[in-house]
Amino acid sequence: MLRFAAALFLTGIALGWPLGDLAAHWSLSALVLQRCLLVLAVAPLLLAGLSNQLIGWLTRPAPVDAVLIRVLRPPVAVVTVTVVLVVSVLPALVSAQSNSAAARGVLALLVLAAGIVLWLPVMGRIPGIPRPRPMIRAVYLVAQSVVPVFLSFLYILATRPLYASYSRSVDVVGLRPLNDQQVAGFVSKLSFVLVLLAVAGVVLAQAPDTDDDLGPEDPLSWADVERHFERVDRRGQAMPEPEPIGSPDPGHRATGTSGEGEAGTDRDPVGE
């Protein structure tokens, strides 16, 4: 409960005044800081604060379960997070969120969803989807600290501002648009690297020492077993029911009956 409350508190900081207003209209660095809070702080606290029963209920529908099985594979998760975060800072979408509260809300939800996808392979809260081994989780976190924020290099090295929406940043934050953009690049890169590499270090430090025990899957819980049975039931319902072995073909029976009838007709005159 405390973690869930912390997630709500940080969401209010990220989306409320003054950070939300700065991110919407005045400063790219404020927008990047807002996104980092949603991905690196709100998402893991939200996952940690939700009960197992609620997570099981939310992920039980077959379409949701099928999507999660595929998306939570580490390579797919890296690609998914990268695509969502890069698309969310395209100039056209940044301009749209600057002019529309609805667009800001949709983009914030998409970024938060990307953060949840980022942390789920590490935290393993979905029934029936085990976490990868510790070494794989650590490598996955290293990849997530580098790949999704490759735009930070563009922000730092660009020779001109990329966002017309923040052309008046100097009036509010005291930074020219190009300087504000460079600060945004450093904020993005350092936030992801420091947080995710620190978590990767903790994952490796808590891993078992022996080769046999390094990275075992988490022990099955009843929720995992129940989810596996539900998937088996869904696959069974999707498959057509096989015909009993040795059952005669309906067309063959009809042909045979017709043939017998014809043969009987031919024999009657002989009998007569």
FILO-694716 format. One record per residue: x, y, z of N, C-alpha, C in turn. Coordinates in nm, 4 decimals. Example, Ala and Ser with C-alpha at 12.3 -4.5 7.8 and 13.67 -1.06 7.14 Angstrom:
n.east|n.north|n.up|ca.east|ca.north|ca.up|c.east|c.north|c.up
1.3190|-0.5690|0.7800|1.2300|-0.4500|0.7800|1.3200|-0.3300|0.7800
1.2850|-0.2250|0.7080|1.3670|-0.1060|0.7140|1.2900|0.0030|0.7870
END
This chain:
n.east|n.north|n.up|ca.east|ca.north|ca.up|c.east|c.north|c.up
0.0827|-0.1205|0.0000|0.0000|0.0000|0.0000|0.0860|0.1253|0.0000
0.1943|0.1225|0.0753|0.2831|0.2378|0.0811|0.3483|0.2634|-0.0545
0.3861|0.1554|-0.1236|0.4473|0.1720|-0.2556|0.3474|0.2279|-0.3558
0.2246|0.1821|-0.3477|0.1219|0.2349|-0.4372|0.0983|0.3831|-0.4105
0.0957|0.4211|-0.2835|0.0791|0.5624|-0.2495|0.1976|0.6447|-0.2996
0.3187|0.5892|-0.2896|0.4358|0.6595|-0.3417|0.4262|0.6768|-0.4930
0.3734|0.5746|-0.5622|0.3562|0.5855|-0.7069|0.2589|0.6980|-0.7414
0.1485|0.7074|-0.6680|0.0522|0.8149|-0.6920|0.1136|0.9513|-0.6623
0.1928|0.9593|-0.5548|0.2566|1.0866|-0.5188|0.3522|1.1325|-0.6298
0.4349|1.0406|-0.6805|0.5296|1.0765|-0.7858|0.4583|1.1080|-0.9167
0.3449|1.0419|-0.9407|0.2656|1.0753|-1.0592|0.2148|1.2186|-1.0507
0.1714|1.2586|-0.9311|0.1279|1.3965|-0.9130|0.2406|1.4955|-0.9363
0.3608|1.4607|-0.8921|0.4754|1.5497|-0.9153|0.5075|1.5579|-1.0641
0.5043|1.4424|-1.1327|0.5418|1.4391|-1.2742|0.4419|1.5132|-1.3624
0.3135|1.4992|-1.3304|0.2109|1.5553|-1.4184|0.1515|1.6858|-1.3681
0.1762|1.7192|-1.2407|0.1177|1.8407|-1.1853|0.2079|1.9623|-1.2023
0.1636|2.0712|-1.1401|0.2401|2.1958|-1.1460|0.3526|2.1898|-1.0420
0.4741|2.2386|-1.0735|0.5128|2.3112|-1.1948|0.5708|2.2230|-1.3053
0.6113|2.0987|-1.2724|0.6814|2.0185|-1.3727|0.5938|1.9890|-1.4932
0.4667|1.9582|-1.4691|0.3777|1.9289|-1.5808|0.3611|2.0471|-1.6739
0.3492|2.1677|-1.6177|0.3345|2.2876|-1.7008|0.4626|2.3173|-1.7777
0.5770|2.3031|-1.7123|0.7044|2.3246|-1.7821|0.7228|2.2232|-1.8956
0.6872|2.0984|-1.8697|0.7028|1.9949|-1.9721|0.6087|2.0172|-2.0894
0.4923|2.0725|-2.0631|0.3943|2.0906|-2.1697|0.4273|2.2074|-2.2614
0.4833|2.3158|-2.2058|0.4919|2.4389|-2.2854|0.6306|2.5022|-2.2936
0.7211|2.4713|-2.2025|0.8365|2.5576|-2.1909|0.9721|2.4881|-2.2041
0.9864|2.3664|-2.1598|1.1214|2.3107|-2.1465|1.1258|2.1634|-2.1859
1.2149|2.1304|-2.2792|1.2368|1.9915|-2.3165|1.3004|1.9131|-2.2020
1.3892|1.9749|-2.1284|1.4501|1.9045|-2.0156|1.3458|1.8690|-1.9105
1.2442|1.9555|-1.8925|1.1353|1.9222|-1.7997|1.0533|1.8056|-1.8534
1.0302|1.8025|-1.9841|0.9566|1.6904|-2.0430|1.0324|1.5595|-2.0240
1.1632|1.5619|-2.0473|1.2435|1.4408|-2.0311|1.2454|1.3968|-1.8852
1.2576|1.4913|-1.7926|1.2538|1.4562|-1.6508|1.1196|1.3948|-1.6135
1.0122|1.4492|-1.6667|0.8794|1.3941|-1.6420|0.8702|1.2499|-1.6902
0.9194|1.2237|-1.8119|0.9142|1.0880|-1.8671|1.0023|0.9930|-1.7854
1.1170|1.0404|-1.7416|1.2046|0.9548|-1.6599|1.1383|0.9181|-1.5280
1.0677|1.0127|-1.4674|0.9962|0.9817|-1.3431|0.8898|0.8749|-1.3664
0.8157|0.8869|-1.4756|0.7099|0.7902|-1.5032|0.7664|0.6507|-1.5293
0.8766|0.6440|-1.6049|0.9311|0.5138|-1.6442|1.0129|0.4514|-1.5320
1.0976|0.5294|-1.4682|1.1958|0.4735|-1.3744|1.1477|0.4711|-1.2295
1.0460|0.5465|-1.1960|1.0006|0.5518|-1.0564|0.8555|0.5089|-1.0414
0.7652|0.5722|-1.1174|0.6227|0.5430|-1.1001|0.5911|0.3995|-1.1412
0.6430|0.3559|-1.2551|0.6089|0.2217|-1.3048|0.6505|0.1101|-1.2084
0.7755|0.1065|-1.1601|0.8094|-0.0026|-1.0678|0.7368|0.0061|-0.9347
0.7145|0.1277|-0.8834|0.6397|0.1405|-0.7584|0.4948|0.0964|-0.7756
0.4369|0.1271|-0.8909|0.3002|0.0843|-0.9178|0.2903|-0.0680|-0.9229
0.3851|-0.1305|-0.9913|0.3857|-0.2769|-0.9987|0.4053|-0.3396|-0.8606
0.4951|-0.2812|-0.7821|0.5205|-0.3353|-0.6488|0.4035|-0.3121|-0.5546
0.3237|-0.2083|-0.5794|0.2150|-0.1749|-0.4886|0.0850|-0.2463|-0.5169
0.0684|-0.3013|-0.6373|-0.0550|-0.3723|-0.6701|-0.0535|-0.5125|-0.6108
-0.1676|-0.5601|-0.5686|-0.1772|-0.6933|-0.5104|-0.1681|-0.8002|-0.6187
-0.1269|-0.9203|-0.5791|-0.1197|-1.0312|-0.6737|-0.2571|-1.0642|-0.7308
-0.3611|-1.0532|-0.6485|-0.4958|-1.0838|-0.6956|-0.5393|-0.9855|-0.8041
-0.5086|-0.8565|-0.7842|-0.5482|-0.7565|-0.8832|-0.4710|-0.7750|-1.0130
-0.3409|-0.8001|-1.0028|-0.2612|-0.8222|-1.1239|-0.3106|-0.9462|-1.1976
-0.3418|-1.0536|-1.1234|-0.3950|-1.1731|-1.1866|-0.5265|-1.1470|-1.2582
-0.6149|-1.0682|-1.1953|-0.7433|-1.0367|-1.2571|-0.7256|-0.9502|-1.3818
-0.6361|-0.8517|-1.3764|-0.6151|-0.7625|-1.4906|-0.5535|-0.8341|-1.6100
-0.4705|-0.9346|-1.5840|-0.4000|-1.0026|-1.6925|-0.4648|-1.1345|-1.7326
-0.5802|-1.1711|-1.6736|-0.6436|-1.2990|-1.7042|-0.7069|-1.3048|-1.8422
-0.7670|-1.1982|-1.8977|-0.8270|-1.2094|-2.0314|-0.7282|-1.2647|-2.1337
-0.7775|-1.3523|-2.2197|-0.6906|-1.4219|-2.3148|-0.6103|-1.3265|-2.4036
-0.6693|-1.2195|-2.4600|-0.5874|-1.1294|-2.5442|-0.4738|-1.0629|-2.4661
-0.5035|-1.0203|-2.3414|-0.3993|-0.9565|-2.2604|-0.2882|-1.0557|-2.2283
-0.3265|-1.1762|-2.1902|-0.2279|-1.2781|-2.1566|-0.1412|-1.3118|-2.2773
-0.2027|-1.3243|-2.3952|-0.1261|-1.3577|-2.5153|-0.0262|-1.2474|-2.5509
-0.0685|-1.1218|-2.5365|0.0226|-1.0097|-2.5662|0.1385|-1.0078|-2.4682
0.1103|-1.0279|-2.3408|0.2157|-1.0228|-2.2394|0.3175|-1.1348|-2.2590
0.2716|-1.2533|-2.2978|0.3648|-1.3645|-2.3205|0.4692|-1.3262|-2.4239
0.4288|-1.2535|-2.5269|0.5214|-1.2160|-2.6339|0.6018|-1.0911|-2.5997
0.5349|-0.9915|-2.5419|0.6017|-0.8634|-2.5184|0.7064|-0.8739|-2.4085
0.6855|-0.9627|-2.3111|0.7762|-0.9691|-2.1973|0.9008|-1.0534|-2.2229
0.9198|-1.1037|-2.3425|1.0489|-1.1616|-2.3766|1.1505|-1.0478|-2.3830
1.2660|-1.0616|-2.3185|1.3574|-0.9469|-2.3081|1.3873|-0.8740|-2.4398
1.4209|-0.9423|-2.5503|1.4466|-0.8660|-2.6732|1.3246|-0.7879|-2.7210
1.2071|-0.8487|-2.7115|1.0852|-0.7804|-2.7544|1.0551|-0.6624|-2.6624
1.0799|-0.6792|-2.5327|1.0569|-0.5700|-2.4382|1.1480|-0.4509|-2.4679
1.2736|-0.4778|-2.5017|1.3657|-0.3682|-2.5357|1.3160|-0.2922|-2.6586
1.2743|-0.3652|-2.7610|1.2245|-0.3011|-2.8828|1.0968|-0.2230|-2.8532
1.0065|-0.2808|-2.7758|0.8801|-0.2143|-2.7446|0.9028|-0.0837|-2.6697
0.9849|-0.0874|-2.5670|1.0124|0.0329|-2.4885|1.0802|0.1386|-2.5759
1.1739|0.0955|-2.6583|1.2445|0.1905|-2.7453|1.1487|0.2594|-2.8408
1.0626|0.1823|-2.9051|0.9694|0.2401|-3.0024|0.8758|0.3394|-2.9350
0.8203|0.3017|-2.8202|0.7244|0.3906|-2.7528|0.7915|0.5191|-2.7068
0.9088|0.5086|-2.6460|0.9752|0.6287|-2.5945|1.0226|0.7196|-2.7070
1.0713|0.6612|-2.8152|1.1173|0.7444|-2.9284|0.9986|0.8122|-2.9957
0.8917|0.7368|-3.0204|0.7747|0.7955|-3.0858|0.7144|0.9060|-2.9996
0.7174|0.8899|-2.8678|0.6541|0.9881|-2.7794|0.7241|1.1233|-2.7795
0.8490|1.1293|-2.8296|0.9207|1.2579|-2.8343|0.9422|1.3054|-2.9775
0.8682|1.2493|-3.0720|0.8738|1.3038|-3.2068|0.8220|1.4480|-3.2049
0.8811|1.5368|-3.2828|0.8389|1.6781|-3.2780|0.6894|1.6989|-3.2974
0.6272|1.6213|-3.3860|0.4834|1.6390|-3.4096|0.4031|1.6057|-3.2845
0.4404|1.4993|-3.2137|0.3672|1.4615|-3.0938|0.3975|1.5554|-2.9772
0.5195|1.6036|-2.9698|0.5513|1.7016|-2.8659|0.4716|1.8294|-2.8872
0.4574|1.8695|-3.0129|0.3757|1.9872|-3.0431|0.2293|1.9615|-3.0095
0.1810|1.8399|-3.0369|0.0417|1.8074|-3.0062|0.0167|1.8094|-2.8558
0.1079|1.7530|-2.7779|0.0870|1.7527|-2.6332|0.1017|1.8919|-2.5731
0.1730|1.9785|-2.6428|0.1848|2.1163|-2.5957|0.0539|2.1934|-2.6121
-0.0289|2.1494|-2.7091|-0.1521|2.2222|-2.7398|-0.2786|2.1512|-2.6916
-0.2657|2.0297|-2.6398|-0.3850|1.9530|-2.6042|-0.3620|1.8760|-2.4749
-0.4507|1.8974|-2.3787|-0.4424|1.8224|-2.2527|-0.4718|1.6743|-2.2760
-0.5630|1.6448|-2.3700|-0.5939|1.5059|-2.4001|-0.4721|1.4337|-2.4572
-0.4002|1.5003|-2.5477|-0.2793|1.4399|-2.6041|-0.1744|1.4177|-2.4964
-0.1627|1.5121|-2.4024|-0.0681|1.4947|-2.2915|-0.1047|1.3719|-2.2090
-0.2333|1.3548|-2.1820|-0.2762|1.2396|-2.1035|-0.2498|1.1072|-2.1739
-0.2784|1.1016|-2.3035|-0.2553|0.9783|-2.3788|-0.1076|0.9444|-2.3829
-0.0239|1.0437|-2.4096|0.1202|1.0182|-2.4157|0.1750|0.9770|-2.2791
0.1241|1.0379|-2.1735|0.1700|0.9990|-2.0393|0.1329|0.8536|-2.0098
0.0132|0.8112|-2.0505|-0.0266|0.6716|-2.0304|0.0600|0.5772|-2.1122
0.0920|0.6154|-2.2359|0.1778|0.5304|-2.3194|0.3177|0.5178|-2.2591
0.3707|0.6287|-2.2098|0.5037|0.6240|-2.1481|0.5007|0.5397|-2.0220
0.3953|0.5527|-1.9413|0.3833|0.4701|-1.8213|0.3714|0.3221|-1.8587
0.2966|0.2918|-1.9638|0.2858|0.1533|-2.0100|0.4216|0.1005|-2.0545
0.5000|0.1837|-2.1217|0.6350|0.1422|-2.1608|0.7205|0.1135|-2.0377
0.7036|0.1951|-1.9345|0.7774|0.1695|-1.8113|0.7375|0.0380|-1.7471
0.6086|0.0053|-1.7510|0.5636|-0.1221|-1.6956|0.6229|-0.2381|-1.7738
0.6245|-0.2259|-1.9069|0.6862|-0.3307|-1.9892|0.8352|-0.3434|-1.9571
0.9009|-0.2314|-1.9332|1.0441|-0.2351|-1.8999|1.0691|-0.3144|-1.7721
0.9854|-0.2932|-1.6697|1.0136|-0.3516|-1.5380|0.9559|-0.4903|-1.5183
0.8565|-0.5309|-1.5954|0.7946|-0.6612|-1.5715|0.8915|-0.7791|-1.5862
0.9800|-0.7828|-1.6871|1.0746|-0.8952|-1.6916|1.1676|-0.9007|-1.5705
1.1875|-0.7891|-1.5049|1.2752|-0.7850|-1.3878|1.1989|-0.8225|-1.2614
1.0759|-0.7750|-1.2493|0.9991|-0.7955|-1.1271|0.9149|-0.9225|-1.1305
0.8720|-0.9653|-1.2486|0.8019|-1.0925|-1.2622|0.6708|-1.1005|-1.1877
0.5792|-1.0080|-1.2090|0.4522|-1.0085|-1.1358|0.3389|-1.0791|-1.2104
0.3614|-1.1206|-1.3337|0.2530|-1.1788|-1.4125|0.2457|-1.3293|-1.3885
0.1304|-1.3833|-1.3472|0.1192|-1.5288|-1.3257|0.1482|-1.6061|-1.4538
0.2260|-1.7124|-1.4399|0.2542|-1.7980|-1.5538|0.3635|-1.7491|-1.6463
0.4251|-1.6353|-1.6156|0.5368|-1.5843|-1.6964|0.6568|-1.5679|-1.6023
0.7456|-1.6662|-1.5973|0.8580|-1.6581|-1.5024|0.9587|-1.5523|-1.5434
1.0297|-1.5018|-1.4460|1.1380|-1.4064|-1.4739|1.2560|-1.4782|-1.5384
1.3324|-1.4064|-1.6222|1.4571|-1.4658|-1.6715|1.5562|-1.4854|-1.5566
1.6612|-1.5592|-1.5837|1.7646|-1.5803|-1.4829|1.8356|-1.4494|-1.4509
1.9002|-1.4416|-1.3338|1.9626|-1.3153|-1.2926|2.0603|-1.2571|-1.3942
2.1441|-1.3398|-1.4540|2.2400|-1.2882|-1.5511|2.1684|-1.2287|-1.6713
2.0617|-1.2945|-1.7166|1.9858|-1.2419|-1.8302|1.9161|-1.1121|-1.7912
1.8634|-1.1061|-1.6696|1.7997|-0.9820|-1.6238|1.8998|-0.8673|-1.6197
2.0219|-0.8962|-1.5750|2.1235|-0.7909|-1.5683|2.1595|-0.7416|-1.7081
2.1790|-0.8341|-1.8021|2.2102|-0.7943|-1.9396|2.0936|-0.7164|-2.0003
1.9733|-0.7615|-1.9709|1.8532|-0.6917|-2.0187|1.8482|-0.5478|-1.9669
1.8788|-0.5276|-1.8402|1.8781|-0.3928|-1.7840|1.9854|-0.3045|-1.8456
2.1010|-0.3634|-1.8733|2.2065|-0.2870|-1.9416|2.1572|-0.2422|-2.0787
2.0918|-0.3337|-2.1521|2.0393|-0.2972|-2.2836|1.9337|-0.1879|-2.2727
1.8467|-0.1973|-2.1725|1.7436|-0.0948|-2.1547|1.8031|0.0389|-2.1136
1.9204|0.0389|-2.0541|1.9839|0.1653|-2.0147|2.0496|0.2354|-2.1327
2.0665|0.1633|-2.2435|2.1383|0.2196|-2.3588|2.0459|0.2429|-2.4771
1.9716|0.1404|-2.5169|1.8997|0.1456|-2.6441|1.7862|0.2475|-2.6448
1.6927|0.2485|-2.5479|1.5792|0.3403|-2.5586|1.6164|0.4878|-2.5539
1.7324|0.5223|-2.5012|1.7681|0.6640|-2.4853|1.8790|0.7051|-2.5820
1.8856|0.6381|-2.6972|1.9899|0.6766|-2.7925|1.9682|0.8180|-2.8461
1.8428|0.8678|-2.8358|1.8177|1.0052|-2.8798|1.8901|1.1073|-2.7941
1.9310|1.0674|-2.6735|2.0022|1.1629|-2.5879|2.1303|1.2108|-2.6542
2.1956|1.1234|-2.7317|2.3160|1.1664|-2.8039|2.2807|1.2716|-2.9091
2.1660|1.2541|-2.9729|2.1224|1.3534|-3.0710|2.0942|1.4863|-3.0034
2.0305|1.4822|-2.8870|2.0037|1.6060|-2.8149|2.1335|1.6778|-2.7779
2.2325|1.6024|-2.7350|2.3570|1.6624|-2.6886|2.4402|1.7172|-2.8050
2.4413|1.6440|-2.9154|2.5303|1.6792|-3.0265|2.4657|1.7665|-3.1329
2.3347|1.7869|-3.1270|2.2673|1.8678|-3.2299|2.3171|2.0114|-3.2261
2.3229|2.0722|-3.3427|2.3715|2.2106|-3.3531|2.2588|2.3127|-3.3588
2.1361|2.2647|-3.3566|2.0211|2.3557|-3.3566|1.9072|2.2915|-3.2779
1.8154|2.3719|-3.2283|1.7014|2.3159|-3.1550|1.6133|2.2321|-3.2469
1.5579|2.1237|-3.1907|1.4749|2.0321|-3.2695|1.3265|2.0511|-3.2461
1.2891|2.1304|-3.1452|1.1479|2.1438|-3.1074|1.1082|2.2908|-3.1050
1.0191|2.3260|-3.1974|0.9702|2.4636|-3.2002|0.8833|2.4948|-3.0787
0.8251|2.3930|-3.0178|0.7361|2.4159|-2.9034|0.8082|2.4776|-2.7842
0.9398|2.4576|-2.7773|1.0170|2.5073|-2.6624|1.1099|2.6217|-2.7025
1.0684|2.6986|-2.8021|1.1528|2.8080|-2.8504|1.1630|2.9229|-2.7504
1.0729|2.9287|-2.6513|1.0761|3.0369|-2.5517|1.1245|2.9887|-2.4160
1.2023|2.8840|-2.4143|1.2484|2.8276|-2.2869|1.3298|2.9269|-2.2053
1.4005|3.0165|-2.2730|1.4857|3.1116|-2.2012|1.4027|3.2050|-2.1134
1.2766|3.2280|-2.1502|1.1918|3.3184|-2.0733|1.1521|3.2609|-1.9375
1.1517|3.1282|-1.9248|1.1016|3.0650|-1.8031|1.2116|2.9941|-1.7260
1.2904|2.9110|-1.7943|1.3923|2.8322|-1.7250|1.5312|2.8927|-1.7355
1.5450|3.0014|-1.8103|1.6749|3.0682|-1.8196|1.7750|2.9984|-1.9093
1.7296|2.9061|-1.9931|1.8181|2.8356|-2.0852|1.7708|2.8580|-2.2279
1.8659|2.8849|-2.3162|1.8317|2.8927|-2.4574|1.7837|2.7557|-2.5046
1.7009|2.7513|-2.6088|1.6469|2.6221|-2.6542|1.7541|2.5167|-2.6802
1.8683|2.5556|-2.7381|1.9723|2.4563|-2.7651|2.0343|2.4051|-2.6358
2.0576|2.4958|-2.5407|2.1123|2.4523|-2.4109|2.0127|2.3652|-2.3349
1.8860|2.4026|-2.3407|1.7829|2.3223|-2.2761|1.7782|2.1822|-2.3376
1.7942|2.1745|-2.4664|1.7952|2.0455|-2.5352|1.9153|1.9611|-2.4938
2.0289|2.0225|-2.4776|2.1480|1.9494|-2.4337|2.1316|1.8986|-2.2901
2.0739|1.9817|-2.2046|2.0471|1.9376|-2.0673|1.9511|1.8186|-2.0685
1.8508|1.8222|-2.1560|1.7570|1.7106|-2.1671|1.8292|1.5820|-2.2049
1.9265|1.5915|-2.2952|2.0029|1.4733|-2.3330|2.0795|1.4146|-2.2161
2.1435|1.4991|-2.1365|2.2176|1.4497|-2.0199|2.1231|1.3916|-1.9141
2.0077|1.4568|-1.8925|1.9122|1.4061|-1.7945|1.8623|1.2675|-1.8350
1.8283|1.2517|-1.9616|1.7781|1.1232|-2.0105|1.8822|1.0133|-1.9963
2.0012|1.0404|-2.0446|2.1048|0.9368|-2.0451|2.1474|0.8996|-1.9035
2.1772|0.9988|-1.8227|2.2260|0.9701|-1.6874|2.1193|0.9030|-1.6015
1.9938|0.9434|-1.6170|1.8875|0.8827|-1.5363|1.8750|0.7342|-1.5662
1.8668|0.6989|-1.6932|1.8519|0.5582|-1.7299|1.9749|0.4769|-1.6916
2.0918|0.5300|-1.7205|2.2143|0.4545|-1.6914|2.2306|0.4324|-1.5419
2.2172|0.5376|-1.4619|2.2409|0.5241|-1.3183|2.1384|0.4323|-1.2520
2.0099|0.4497|-1.2848|1.9066|0.3702|-1.2192|1.9130|0.2245|-1.2636
1.9165|0.1999|-1.3923|1.9088|0.0620|-1.4410|2.0366|-0.0159|-1.4141
2.1520|0.0491|-1.4223|2.2752|-0.0222|-1.3892|2.2828|-0.0524|-1.2401
2.2303|0.0368|-1.1578|2.2270|0.0087|-1.0139|2.1384|-0.1117|-0.9845
2.0230|-0.1195|-1.0495|1.9348|-0.2339|-1.0290|1.9995|-0.3614|-1.0831
2.0688|-0.3521|-1.1963|2.1388|-0.4694|-1.2504|2.2440|-0.5182|-1.1518
2.3141|-0.4269|-1.0868|2.4123|-0.4665|-0.9865|2.3486|-0.5368|-0.8684
2.2325|-0.4880|-0.8248|2.1619|-0.5523|-0.7141|2.1162|-0.6924|-0.7543
2.0677|-0.7069|-0.8780|2.0227|-0.8390|-0.9258|2.1377|-0.9385|-0.9223
2.2555|-0.8973|-0.9699|2.3708|-0.9877|-0.9697|2.4201|-1.0143|-0.8277
2.4153|-0.9138|-0.7413|2.4623|-0.9332|-0.6042|2.3748|-1.0311|-0.5280
2.2466|-1.0366|-0.5612|2.1549|-1.1264|-0.4916|2.1451|-1.2633|-0.5567
2.2139|-1.2836|-0.6694|2.2075|-1.4134|-0.7366|2.2857|-1.5177|-0.6577
2.2442|-1.6449|-0.6632|2.3193|-1.7509|-0.5942|2.4612|-1.7618|-0.6472
2.5508|-1.8133|-0.5632|2.6923|-1.8209|-0.5989|2.7265|-1.9439|-0.6822
2.6582|-2.0553|-0.6609|2.6952|-2.1786|-0.7291|2.6428|-2.1787|-0.8713
2.7126|-2.2516|-0.9584|2.6717|-2.2596|-1.0977|2.5372|-2.3300|-1.1132
2.5130|-2.4286|-1.0280|2.3882|-2.5028|-1.0396|2.2678|-2.4173|-1.0026
2.2872|-2.3249|-0.9095|2.1751|-2.2441|-0.8621|2.1699|-2.1047|-0.9224
2.2647|-2.0716|-1.0098|2.2689|-1.9368|-1.0651|2.1512|-1.9168|-1.1593
2.0615|-1.8352|-1.1144|1.9509|-1.7987|-1.1997|1.8413|-1.8999|-1.2136
1.7971|-1.9666|-1.1092|1.6835|-2.0561|-1.1255|1.5557|-1.9767|-1.1463
1.4596|-2.0404|-1.2083|1.3314|-1.9756|-1.2201|1.2650|-1.9673|-1.0831
1.1761|-1.8682|-1.0673|1.1055|-1.8535|-0.9412|1.0174|-1.9763|-0.9176
1.0017|-2.0190|-0.7929|0.9153|-2.1339|-0.7650|0.7717|-2.1055|-0.8071
0.7049|-2.2100|-0.8560|0.5672|-2.1943|-0.9014|0.4751|-2.1649|-0.7841
0.3833|-2.0759|-0.8065|0.2771|-2.0502|-0.7098|0.1467|-2.1064|-0.7668
0.0433|-2.1061|-0.6829|-0.0845|-2.1565|-0.7320|-0.1374|-2.0710|-0.8462
-0.1120|-1.9394|-0.8422|-0.1557|-1.8516|-0.9518|-0.0887|-1.8918|-1.0830
0.0405|-1.9310|-1.0779|0.1084|-1.9765|-1.1989|0.0441|-2.1036|-1.2532
0.0175|-2.1993|-1.1643|-0.0435|-2.3253|-1.2069|-0.1820|-2.3004|-1.2662
-0.2588|-2.2156|-1.1996|-0.3930|-2.1850|-1.2481|-0.3884|-2.1201|-1.3859
-0.2938|-2.0281|-1.4065|-0.2819|-1.9618|-1.5371|-0.2415|-2.0617|-1.6454
-0.1526|-2.1558|-1.6143|-0.1144|-2.2586|-1.7113|-0.2349|-2.3433|-1.7503
-0.3183|-2.3820|-1.6521|-0.4378|-2.4598|-1.6827|-0.5340|-2.3800|-1.7704
-0.5467|-2.2506|-1.7433|-0.6346|-2.1675|-1.8253|-0.5859|-2.1625|-1.9694
-0.4552|-2.1542|-1.9892|-0.4022|-2.1526|-2.1261|-0.4262|-2.2856|-2.1962
-0.4091|-2.3944|-2.1226|-0.4354|-2.5263|-2.1818|-0.5820|-2.5380|-2.2201
-0.6723|-2.4915|-2.1353|-0.8152|-2.4962|-2.1667|-0.8466|-2.4136|-2.2907
-0.7839|-2.2955|-2.3019|-0.8099|-2.2120|-2.4192|-0.7594|-2.2788|-2.5465
-0.6423|-2.3413|-2.5386|-0.5914|-2.4115|-2.6571|-0.6810|-2.5295|-2.6933
-0.7328|-2.5988|-2.5907|-0.8212|-2.7112|-2.6182|-0.9510|-2.6674|-2.6833
-1.0052|-2.5535|-2.6421|-1.1277|-2.5034|-2.7019|-1.1065|-2.4540|-2.8438
-0.9837|-2.4052|-2.8716|-0.9559|-2.3543|-3.0060|-0.9345|-2.4654|-3.1067
-0.8960|-2.5869|-3.0618|-0.8697|-2.6980|-3.1525|-0.9998|-2.7699|-3.1852
-1.0221|-2.8098|-3.3131|-1.1427|-2.8852|-3.3482|-1.1391|-3.0234|-3.2851
-1.2574|-3.0738|-3.2483|-1.2644|-3.2044|-3.1842|-1.2371|-3.3134|-3.2869
-1.1394|-3.4010|-3.2637|-1.1075|-3.5044|-3.3625|-1.2178|-3.6098|-3.3683
-1.2334|-3.6701|-3.4882|-1.3315|-3.7764|-3.5044|-1.2767|-3.9056|-3.4462
-1.3633|-3.9936|-3.3942|-1.3162|-4.1206|-3.3391|-1.2449|-4.2044|-3.4452
-1.1388|-4.2707|-3.4031|-1.0632|-4.3545|-3.4948|-1.1495|-4.4716|-3.5391
-1.1511|-4.4987|-3.6693|-1.2271|-4.6115|-3.7224|-1.3698|-4.5779|-3.7571
-1.4140|-4.4547|-3.7358|-1.5516|-4.4200|-3.7711|-1.5635|-4.4126|-3.9217
-1.6684|-4.4698|-3.9781|-1.6824|-4.4708|-4.1244|-1.7102|-4.3322|-4.1775
-1.6635|-4.3082|-4.2967|-1.6862|-4.1800|-4.3617|-1.8326|-4.1691|-4.4020
-1.8995|-4.0581|-4.3711|-2.0412|-4.0461|-4.4074|-2.0645|-4.0644|-4.5556
-1.9755|-4.0096|-4.6384|-1.9902|-4.0257|-4.7825|-1.9755|-4.1696|-4.8250
-1.8825|-4.2420|-4.7543|-1.8617|-4.3822|-4.7861|-1.9849|-4.4640|-4.7504
-2.0478|-4.4328|-4.6336|-2.1675|-4.5038|-4.5939|-2.2795|-4.4813|-4.6943
-2.2914|-4.3569|-4.7388|-2.3974|-4.3271|-4.8352|-2.3745|-4.4027|-4.9646
-2.2477|-4.4075|-5.0095|-2.2169|-4.4786|-5.1330|-2.2450|-4.6255|-5.1194
-2.2020|-4.6801|-4.9998|-2.2260|-4.8218|-4.9770|-2.3748|-4.8540|-4.9749
-2.4541|-4.7730|-4.9143|-2.5980|-4.7972|-4.9072|-2.6613|-4.7923|-5.0441
-2.6124|-4.6919|-5.1206|-2.6661|-4.6794|-5.2555|-2.6312|-4.8009|-5.3388
-2.5064|-4.8488|-5.3201|-2.4622|-4.9658|-5.3956|-2.5408|-5.0879|-5.3597
-2.5685|-5.1067|-5.2298|-2.6459|-5.2213|-5.1863|-2.7868|-5.2152|-5.2439
-2.8410|-5.0949|-5.2477|-2.9753|-5.0822|-5.3027|-2.9789|-5.1201|-5.4497
-2.8747|-5.0754|-5.5227|-2.8699|-5.1075|-5.6634|-2.8523|-5.2573|-5.6845
-2.7651|-5.3158|-5.5969|-2.7427|-5.4592|-5.6110|-2.8703|-5.5359|-5.5811
-2.9446|-5.4910|-5.4815|-3.0689|-5.5583|-5.4498|-3.1695|-5.5507|-5.5627
-3.1715|-5.4353|-5.6301|-3.2624|-5.4195|-5.7440|-3.2267|-5.5138|-5.8564
-3.0934|-5.5344|-5.8743|-3.0501|-5.6231|-5.9834|-3.0806|-5.7677|-5.9506
-3.0821|-5.8062|-5.8206|-3.1033|-5.9441|-5.7864|-3.2506|-5.9829|-5.7875
-3.3396|-5.8825|-5.7646|-3.4823|-5.9168|-5.7559|-3.5344|-5.9873|-5.8805
-3.4999|-5.9345|-6.0009|-3.5502|-6.0060|-6.1178|-3.4968|-6.1462|-6.1276
-3.3721|-6.1660|-6.0859|-3.3158|-6.3006|-6.0932|-3.3900|-6.3922|-6.0010
-3.4200|-6.3383|-5.8784|-3.4931|-6.4191|-5.7818|-3.6304|-6.4562|-5.8364
-3.6950|-6.3591|-5.9043|-3.8255|-6.3873|-5.9600|-3.8168|-6.4942|-6.0696
END
